[in-house]
Amino acid sequence: MSVIADGAAGSPSDRIVLRGLTVHGRHGVFDHERANGQDFVVDVVLDFDTSVAARTDVLEDTVDYGKLAHSVAAIVAGEPVQLLETLADRIATACLSDARVTRAEVSVHKPHAPIDLAFDDVVVTIVRAQRAQR
């Protein structure tokens, strides 16, 4: 977990990054994937302004990455879906439910995907942003 801020002219580009969260899930197109399940690895990058939290030094003024990890884990361990795209979108939607988060980048790794060739990993990455309030 890391926090990155570049302080660009009035436009916060602060981030919380959660990498390598490994959770057993039952996602996939094939019956054996649903029956047996496998480990999925999730990376999440959240963009939001951390200046209030930096000033107050109060947990409630930031995104609690412990709660974030548990929320993501519950989604991965929860209701099965066929596609990694769907799983990543569900995670991003949950991340964006915190109005302070302006952008969420979610990568879902499926290192044991049912491919009959040698490979290192399969990863789907999506980026979602808060819609402007009207």
C-alpha positions in Angstrom: 0.0 0.0 0.0 1.4 3.4 -0.9 0.2 6.9 -1.1 1.6 9.0 -4.0 1.1 12.8 -4.4 2.6 15.0 -7.1 1.1 18.3 -6.0 0.5 19.5 -9.6 -0.9 23.1 -9.8 -4.1 22.9 -7.8 -5.1 19.5 -9.2 -4.6 16.8 -6.7 -3.3 13.5 -8.0 -3.1 11.7 -4.8 -3.5 8.0 -4.8 -3.9 5.0 -2.6 -2.6 1.8 -4.2 -3.5 -1.7 -3.1 -1.5 -4.4 -4.9 -1.6 -8.2 -4.8 -4.7 -8.8 -2.8 -5.2 -12.6 -3.3 -8.7 -14.0 -2.8 -10.3 -17.4 -3.7 -13.3 -17.0 -6.0 -15.4 -19.0 -8.3 -15.4 -16.9 -11.4 -15.2 -18.2 -15.0 -17.1 -19.5 -18.0 -16.4 -23.2 -17.4 -18.3 -25.4 -14.9 -15.0 -26.6 -13.3 -14.0 -23.0 -12.5 -17.3 -22.4 -10.7 -17.1 -25.8 -8.9 -13.5 -25.7 -7.8 -12.7 -22.0 -7.8 -9.2 -20.5 -7.9 -7.2 -17.6 -6.5 -7.6 -14.2 -8.1 -5.2 -11.3 -7.5 -6.5 -7.8 -7.5 -4.7 -4.4 -7.7 -6.6 -1.2 -7.0 -5.5 2.4 -7.6 -7.8 5.1 -6.2 -7.4 8.8 -7.0 -8.6 11.3 -4.5 -7.5 14.4 -2.7 -5.7 13.4 0.5 -5.0 16.9 1.7 -7.8 16.9 4.4 -6.5 13.7 5.9 -2.9 15.0 5.7 -4.0 18.1 7.6 -6.2 16.4 10.2 -4.3 13.1 10.6 -7.7 11.4 11.1 -8.6 8.0 9.6 -12.1 9.1 8.8 -10.8 11.8 6.5 -9.2 9.3 4.1 -10.0 6.0 2.4 -9.4 3.3 4.9 -7.3 0.8 2.9 -8.1 -1.9 5.4 -11.8 -1.5 4.8 -11.1 -1.3 1.1 -9.2 -4.6 1.1 -12.1 -6.3 2.9 -14.7 -4.8 0.6 -12.7 -6.0 -2.5 -12.2 -9.4 -1.0 -15.9 -9.8 -0.3 -16.7 -9.0 -3.9 -14.1 -11.5 -5.2 -15.2 -14.2 -2.8 -18.9 -13.4 -3.5 -21.3 -14.0 -6.3 -19.6 -15.7 -9.3 -19.5 -14.0 -12.7 -18.3 -15.3 -16.0 -15.9 -12.5 -17.0 -13.0 -10.7 -15.4 -14.4 -7.5 -16.9 -17.6 -7.9 -14.9 -15.7 -8.6 -11.7 -13.4 -5.6 -12.2 -16.4 -3.4 -12.9 -18.1 -4.5 -9.6 -14.9 -3.7 -7.7 -14.6 -0.3 -9.4 -18.2 0.5 -8.6 -17.7 -0.3 -5.0 -14.6 1.9 -4.9 -16.4 4.8 -6.5 -19.2 4.6 -3.9 -17.0 6.8 -1.7 -17.7 10.2 -3.2 -14.1 11.3 -2.4 -12.7 8.9 -4.9 -12.6 10.5 -8.3 -11.1 7.6 -10.3 -10.6 3.9 -9.8 -8.2 1.7 -11.7 -8.8 -2.0 -11.1 -6.7 -4.9 -12.4 -7.9 -8.5 -11.9 -5.3 -11.2 -12.4 -6.3 -14.8 -13.2 -2.9 -16.6 -13.0 -4.5 -20.0 -13.3 -6.8 -19.3 -16.2 -7.8 -22.4 -18.2 -5.3 -21.9 -21.1 -3.5 -25.0 -22.4 -0.3 -23.1 -23.1 2.5 -21.8 -20.9 1.7 -18.3 -19.7 2.5 -16.1 -16.7 -0.8 -14.3 -16.1 -4.1 -13.0 -17.5 -5.0 -9.5 -16.4 -8.0 -7.3 -17.2 -7.6 -3.7 -16.2 -10.4 -1.2 -16.2 -10.6 2.5 -15.3 -13.7 4.2 -14.1 -14.3 7.8 -12.9 -16.9 9.6 -11.0 -19.4 11.3 -13.3 -19.7 15.0 -12.9 -22.6 16.1 -10.7 -25.3 18.0 -12.6 
